[in-house]
Amino acid sequence: MPPSDEVIDSTNGPNASDDSVKNRRTPVEWLLDRIERIGNALPDPAVLFVIALILVWVASAWLSGISFTEINPATKESVKVVNLLTGPSIAAFLENMVKSFTAFPPLGVVLVAMLGVGVAEASGLVHVGLKELLRFTPKQLLTPMLLLVAVISHTAADAGYLLVIPIGGVMFHAAGRHPLAGIACAFAGVSGGFSANFLPSGIDPLLAGLTESGVLVVDADRKVNALCNLYFTAASSILVILVGWYLTDRIVEPRLRITPFTDEEPANDSVGDVTTRERIGLIAAIAVALVGAVAMILWCWPADSPMRADGSLTSVKPPAPLMGAIVPLIFFFFFIPGIVHGYVSGRFKNHRDVIAGMKKAMESMGYYLVLVFFAALFINAFTSSNLGLLLALKGAALLESMRASGSMTIIGLVFITAFVNLFIGSASAKWALLAPIFVPMLMLRGVSPELTQAAYRVGDSSTNIITPMMPYFPLVVVFCQRYVKQAGVGTLGSLMLPYSLTFLLLWTIFLLGYWTLGLPLGIDAPYTYTSPGDAIISK
């Protein structure tokens, strides 16, 4: 189903190829087109990871003989690059190759969740639900609504990557808009706006705990509240939605007007074409989902619920079972209502149709599995060689050497984090390295650890969407290929670059303005830090 005239007119529709359309490209579109061509001219992403792996091996062998002055904050020893081309290292690489692949964090998460989503898609539940939603959502508000859902999805761990991003493509497609614009919009909200949320999420106590470990270097009695950035992240949600809305509708989607896409949707899935039986199936599926949600709430509500850890549902240490059960819950949330809708609507005739839906979902993951195999090997080598740690510490040393003012230091922290994020994707792993460096360094300059953490979160989010080091980046490429077969890393990178650069700039300005106005960062979160005494600092 091609995009409607409200988005793309007949002279520059998705299949248009006339020179007049191409000649109307703006300078920004021209630049992004060149970036896309260069990116897609590169070898397949799987091969890129192989090349990167070889470069890491060579760099580790070259740098292993050099003594560095940077101190590992965890071991208090000088950083040493590990040579991965020695006999023992190669033997360990071969021995752990399978484990590196199967233990890659997003792998099991993606496959389990997609099994449930596959049933919901095969039953028609996803498409019917979105079509009914579109009946009540004005087209001009589709983009901000998608961004709102993407931002709120952070509460449910990685659910946004698995659900909101592919649904973004389906929603835009059903509304007569380019599906890649929907995927880009959702990706920007889920990953580019990772630190924006109206609600608390599991990442809040995780980062706060790491921040507090950095505080201990300077002040053994200073505590950090798990919700110390709650108000700032809530306010940032509005920024992400508004900026993402403008970029999607004014920059990203207009650029896609000459990009043809494959219509993968069933012929009878046009907007508004919902049968009575499908609508009854949707109602039945929603009812089952609500019953399941109520049952889950009643199970988690008691203080002694087995889903809690030390009375908390979001505890990181010790881990709350609820946080670890998010992905299985996503599976059942789509699997059971999908089955109900399939049988009620008539899409499913027997259990074989259910299994076929799960099989189709796994078939679409074939390319992702190939990418993940090589990506996992590369990331494991990059981490074990200590090259990532060395880059992080070099950036911190550069920032310290600048001796800039408080605001310039915060800006420097944001941009250093954004740069390091291109190489180390995990927010918690990166902050575990940086917190013991930046938190005490800025505390000694009068900056509170809560403000330092907020600055880190801005930089950490902004460049998530342009680095293949982000574990879910290959999966988003696969989502794009559902509609544009030739889509690659360059395609996705060029789509996300406007979001990344704009978020980085405007979010940094927003943080500085927020600080200047003295608006509360969160609970128990001052902007300044006053040392309890020189004796403590000297430690």
Buried (B, 14 or more C-beta within 10 A) or exposed (E): BBBBEEBBEEEBBBEBEEEEBBEEBEEEBEBBBEBBEEBBEEEBBBEBBBEBBEBBBEBBBEBBEEEBEBBBBEEEEEBBBBBBEEEEBEEEBEEBBEEBBEEBBBBEBBBBBBBBBBBBBBBBBBBBBBBBBBEEBEBEEBBBBBBBBBBBBBBBBBBBBBBBBBBBBBBBBBBBBBBBBBBBBBBBBBBBBBBBBBBBBBBBBBBBBBBBBBBEBBBEEBEBBBBBBBBBBBBBBBBBBEBBBBBBBEBBBBBBBBBBBEBEBEEEBEBEEBEEEBBEBBBBBBEBBEEBEEEBEEEBEEEEBEBBBEEBBBBBEEEBBBBEBBBEBBBBBBBBBBBBBBBBBEBBEEEEBBEBBBEEBEEBBEBBBBBBBBBBBBBBBBBBBBBBBBBBBBBBEEBBEEEBEBEEBBBBBBBBBBBBBBBBBBBBEBBBBBBBBBBBBBBEBEBBBBBBBBBBBBBBBBBBBBBBBBBBBBBBBBBBBBBBEEBBBBBBBBBBBBBBBBBBEBBBEBBBEBBEEEEBBBBEBEBEBEBEEEEEBEE
